[in-house]
């Protein structure tokens, strides 16, 4: 097992690396040339810029049983199809049971925006969100390790 992070704009890279070290799991950071980052305890893979370039590079590397950290529903759906686990930056696990509803909500929101309407955006990130992520990640990794 390895943890792959959709690192462009991910607010929990450091937390993931710290917890992965506790579980002795390798971490791969995937980012494009506009968001290059290097972190001790993780391998960085840089791909060229382009629409969904990081997403496709990540999907090509993930295998069954891996864990992906992303907030992108489309990427989450592709990862789930490869029998891997997916967690968002708040510790919420995407599953085959909830992904269709999330994708539908994203589609409806896009239709509203394209028609000139407005939809509510995400709330400002709080310290509690990081704590929820850490708890969710530890819980998931503990259940996988059993």
The 8 nearest C-alpha neighbors of each residue, nearest first, counted from 0:
[[1, 65, 64, 24, 2, 66, 25, 62],
 [0, 2, 25, 65, 24, 26, 66, 3],
 [3, 1, 26, 66, 67, 65, 27, 25],
 [2, 4, 27, 67, 26, 28, 66, 68],
 [5, 3, 68, 28, 6, 67, 29, 27],
 [4, 6, 69, 29, 7, 68, 28, 30],
 [5, 7, 9, 4, 30, 29, 28, 8],
 [8, 6, 30, 9, 5, 34, 31, 29],
 [7, 9, 6, 10, 34, 5, 30, 11],
 [8, 10, 6, 7, 11, 12, 5, 88],
 [11, 9, 12, 8, 88, 13, 6, 129],
 [12, 10, 14, 13, 9, 15, 88, 129],
 [11, 13, 15, 14, 10, 16, 9, 6],
 [14, 12, 16, 15, 11, 17, 38, 10],
 [15, 13, 17, 11, 12, 16, 18, 133],
 [14, 16, 12, 18, 13, 17, 19, 11],
 [15, 17, 19, 13, 14, 18, 20, 12],
 [18, 16, 14, 20, 15, 19, 13, 21],
 [17, 19, 21, 15, 20, 16, 14, 22],
 [20, 18, 24, 16, 22, 21, 17, 23],
 [19, 21, 23, 18, 17, 22, 24, 16],
 [22, 20, 18, 19, 23, 17, 24, 16],
 [21, 23, 19, 20, 24, 18, 140, 141],
 [24, 22, 20, 21, 19, 25, 18, 1],
 [25, 23, 19, 22, 1, 20, 26, 0],
 [24, 26, 1, 2, 23, 27, 19, 41],
 [27, 25, 2, 41, 3, 1, 42, 24],
 [28, 26, 3, 42, 41, 43, 4, 2],
 [29, 27, 43, 4, 6, 44, 3, 42],
 [28, 30, 44, 6, 5, 45, 43, 4],
 [31, 29, 45, 7, 6, 34, 53, 35],
 [30, 32, 46, 45, 48, 47, 33, 34],
 [31, 33, 34, 35, 47, 48, 45, 46],
 [34, 32, 31, 35, 48, 30, 47, 7],
 [35, 33, 32, 31, 7, 30, 36, 8],
 [36, 34, 32, 30, 33, 31, 45, 37],
 [37, 35, 34, 38, 43, 30, 28, 6],
 [36, 38, 43, 39, 35, 42, 41, 28],
 [39, 37, 41, 40, 36, 42, 43, 13],
 [38, 40, 41, 37, 42, 16, 13, 43],
 [39, 41, 38, 16, 42, 26, 20, 25],
 [42, 40, 26, 39, 27, 38, 43, 28],
 [41, 43, 27, 28, 26, 44, 40, 38],
 [44, 42, 28, 27, 29, 37, 45, 41],
 [43, 45, 29, 28, 30, 46, 42, 27],
 [46, 44, 30, 31, 29, 32, 43, 35],
 [47, 45, 31, 32, 30, 53, 48, 44],
 [48, 46, 31, 32, 49, 45, 52, 53],
 [49, 47, 31, 32, 52, 46, 33, 50],
 [48, 50, 52, 51, 47, 53, 31, 46],
 [49, 51, 52, 48, 53, 54, 55, 47],
 [50, 52, 54, 53, 49, 55, 48, 56],
 [53, 51, 49, 55, 54, 50, 56, 48],
 [52, 54, 56, 51, 55, 30, 57, 29],
 [55, 53, 51, 57, 52, 56, 74, 58],
 [54, 56, 58, 57, 52, 53, 59, 51],
 [57, 55, 53, 59, 54, 58, 52, 60],
 [56, 58, 54, 60, 55, 59, 53, 61],
 [59, 57, 55, 61, 60, 56, 54, 78],
 [58, 60, 56, 57, 61, 55, 62, 54],
 [61, 59, 57, 58, 56, 62, 3, 55],
 [60, 62, 58, 59, 57, 65, 63, 78],
 [63, 61, 65, 64, 81, 83, 60, 82],
 [62, 64, 82, 83, 81, 65, 61, 84],
 [63, 65, 83, 0, 62, 82, 84, 66],
 [66, 64, 0, 83, 1, 63, 62, 2],
 [65, 67, 84, 2, 85, 83, 3, 1],
 [68, 66, 3, 85, 2, 4, 84, 69],
 [67, 69, 4, 86, 87, 85, 5, 3],
 [70, 68, 87, 5, 71, 67, 86, 4],
 [69, 71, 87, 72, 88, 68, 75, 86],
 [72, 70, 74, 69, 73, 75, 87, 5],
 [73, 71, 75, 74, 76, 102, 70, 101],
 [74, 72, 76, 75, 71, 77, 102, 78],
 [73, 75, 77, 71, 76, 72, 54, 78],
 [74, 76, 72, 78, 73, 77, 79, 71],
 [75, 77, 79, 73, 74, 78, 72, 80],
 [78, 76, 74, 80, 75, 79, 73, 81],
 [79, 77, 75, 81, 80, 76, 83, 74],
 [80, 78, 82, 76, 81, 83, 77, 75],
 [79, 81, 77, 78, 82, 76, 83, 95],
 [80, 82, 79, 78, 83, 63, 62, 77],
 [83, 81, 63, 79, 80, 64, 84, 78],
 [84, 82, 64, 63, 65, 79, 81, 78],
 [83, 85, 66, 65, 67, 79, 64, 82],
 [86, 84, 67, 93, 66, 92, 68, 75],
 [85, 87, 92, 68, 91, 90, 93, 67],
 [86, 88, 70, 69, 91, 89, 90, 68],
 [87, 89, 90, 132, 11, 70, 69, 86],
 [90, 88, 132, 128, 87, 91, 131, 129],
 [132, 89, 91, 135, 87, 131, 88, 86],
 [92, 90, 87, 86, 89, 93, 135, 88],
 [93, 91, 86, 85, 94, 90, 87, 84],
 [92, 94, 85, 86, 98, 97, 91, 75],
 [95, 93, 96, 97, 98, 92, 79, 85],
 [94, 96, 98, 97, 79, 93, 99, 76],
 [95, 97, 94, 98, 99, 93, 100, 101],
 [98, 96, 94, 100, 95, 99, 93, 101],
 [97, 99, 101, 100, 95, 94, 102, 96],
 [100, 98, 102, 101, 97, 103, 96, 95],
 [99, 101, 103, 98, 102, 97, 104, 96],
 [100, 102, 98, 104, 103, 99, 105, 97],
 [103, 101, 105, 99, 104, 100, 98, 106],
 [102, 104, 106, 100, 105, 101, 99, 107],
 [103, 105, 101, 107, 106, 102, 108, 100],
 [104, 106, 102, 108, 103, 107, 109, 101],
 [107, 105, 103, 109, 104, 108, 102, 110],
 [106, 108, 110, 104, 109, 105, 103, 111],
 [109, 107, 111, 105, 110, 106, 104, 112],
 [108, 110, 112, 106, 111, 107, 113, 105],
 [109, 111, 107, 113, 108, 112, 114, 106],
 [110, 112, 116, 108, 114, 109, 113, 107],
 [113, 111, 116, 109, 115, 114, 110, 117],
 [114, 112, 110, 115, 111, 109, 116, 108],
 [113, 115, 111, 112, 116, 110, 109, 117],
 [116, 114, 112, 113, 111, 117, 110, 109],
 [117, 115, 112, 111, 114, 118, 113, 110],
 [116, 118, 112, 111, 119, 115, 108, 114],
 [119, 117, 120, 108, 116, 112, 111, 109],
 [118, 120, 117, 121, 122, 108, 116, 112],
 [121, 119, 118, 122, 117, 123, 108, 112],
 [120, 122, 123, 119, 124, 118, 70, 125],
 [123, 121, 124, 120, 125, 119, 128, 89],
 [124, 122, 125, 121, 120, 128, 126, 127],
 [123, 125, 122, 128, 126, 127, 129, 121],
 [124, 126, 127, 128, 123, 129, 122, 130],
 [127, 125, 128, 129, 130, 124, 131, 132],
 [126, 128, 130, 125, 129, 131, 124, 132],
 [127, 129, 131, 89, 126, 125, 130, 132],
 [130, 128, 132, 126, 131, 127, 133, 89],
 [129, 131, 127, 133, 132, 128, 134, 126],
 [132, 130, 128, 134, 129, 133, 90, 89],
 [90, 133, 131, 89, 129, 135, 130, 134],
 [132, 134, 130, 136, 135, 131, 137, 129],
 [135, 133, 131, 137, 132, 136, 138, 130],
 [136, 134, 90, 132, 138, 133, 137, 131],
 [135, 137, 133, 139, 138, 134, 132, 140],
 [136, 138, 140, 134, 139, 135, 141, 133],
 [139, 137, 135, 141, 136, 140, 134, 142],
 [138, 140, 142, 136, 141, 137, 135, 143],
 [141, 139, 143, 137, 142, 138, 144, 136],
 [140, 142, 144, 138, 139, 143, 137, 145],
 [141, 143, 139, 140, 145, 144, 138, 137],
 [142, 144, 140, 141, 145, 139, 64, 138],
 [145, 143, 141, 142, 140, 139, 22, 0],
 [144, 142, 143, 141, 140, 139, 138, 22]]
